Amino acid sequence: MGPIARDAVDEHPAPRLTCREVVELLSDYLEDGLPVGERARVEAHLATCQDCLAYLAQLRTTIGALGRLREQDVPRPMLARLTDAFRGWRGA
């Protein structure tokens, strides 16, 4: 029996994520929706990038604040504008 071949993934690690790529992945990261390898890449980037780490903290703060917001707290005209904006965003 010959030697066990090394996995090609081990020999060629994935390239470092850019800040833009990390920002695009943060929602899935926070929802535990990333595959293990992709999550590790995001965490490796966050470990060395204070700007992305700060953005993640801001995102967590925003999510926490909005999670306490009730529909009746939003004025009707604003709720209609937000609904229209997100409906258009989803369709884009």
N, C-alpha and C positions, 0 to 999 in steps of 0.2 A: 504494500500500500504506500502510495507516494505522500508527500507532505500536503497538509491541508492548505488550500488556497486562501489567501486573505481576501476579505470582502473588499471590493473596489471602492465602496463608500468610505471605508477606513483610510484607504490610501489617498483619496481625494476629498478632503472635507469640503462641505458646502461653503461658498464664499460668504463673507460677512455681509449682513443686511445693511442697507442704507437707512438713514433716518426716515426717509419717505416710506420705505417698505415697512419699517417697524410701525409707523403711525397707521398705515393701512391695516395692519394686523392686530392692533391693540384691542379692538372690540372683541374679536374672536379670542384673543389671549385672556381677557378678563372673564369671558364666558366659558373658559376651558374648552374652546372649540378648535384648538390647533392640534395637529399631530405632534407626538412627542419630540421628534427631531426639529420641527419648526418652532415649537415652544422653546426648546433649548437655544436655538439661534436668536430668538427674541431676547431671552434672558441674558445671553452672552453680550448682546448689543447694549442692553440696559445696564449691565455691570460696568460698562466703560463710557456711557454717554449720559452726562448729567442733564442735557437738554431733553432727551427722550424720557428720562426718568422723571423730570419735572412735569412733562406733558402727561405722563401716566398718572401722576399724583393729581393733577388738575382734572383729568378725566374721571378718576375715582371720586373726587369731591363733587363734581357736577352730577354724576350718576346718583350719589348719595342724596344730594339736595333735591334733585328732580324726583327721586323715589318717594319723597315725602309730599310732593305736590299732588293735590287732588284736582280732579277735573273742575269742580265748582270754584276752585281758587283762581282759575284762569278766566279773565273777562271774555264773554262770548265773541266779540269781534276778533280778539287775539286768537282764540281757539279756532275760529273759522280760517283765519290766515295761516295758522300753523298746519291745520289739516290739509288745506289746499297746497301748501308748500311741500309737505311730505308726500302727498299723493303724486305731485309732479316729479318729485325726486325719485320715487320708487319706479315711475314709468320711464325715467331717463336711462 
